Amino acid sequence: MTSISIKQLHDQTGHWLRRVSEEHEVIVTQHGKPIARMLPPAPSVAGNPFLKRKLVPGVARLLIRPQTGPDSADIVSEGREGR
């Protein structure tokens, strides 16, 4: 386990975030007292919950249409019709 000060975290944020994946835990201190603990993300047992969400028809079409298609505001407005 590694302990760093807030200043060290501020000065080298990217470095310390990469170290979290190697060290598995980095403690952030303020005036020598621990105030935060950085951990790598826990592996999700269920996978990505966003992949299981049902999208409203207008939004779902945005994901499969090419970028040269109609304006996204028009597609979303179509999905709202009839509400």
GIZI-V145296 format. One record per run of one state. SS is the DSSP state (A for helix, B for strand, O for the rest). FROM is the first residue (numbers start at 1). TO is the last residue. If there is no record, write none. Layout:
{{SS & FROM & TO} {SS & FROM & TO}}
This chain:
{{O & 1 & 1} {B & 2 & 5} {A & 6 & 11} {O & 12 & 12} {A & 13 & 23} {O & 24 & 25} {B & 26 & 30} {O & 31 & 32} {B & 33 & 38} {O & 39 & 48} {A & 49 & 52} {O & 53 & 56} {A & 57 & 64} {O & 65 & 71} {A & 72 & 80} {O & 81 & 83}}
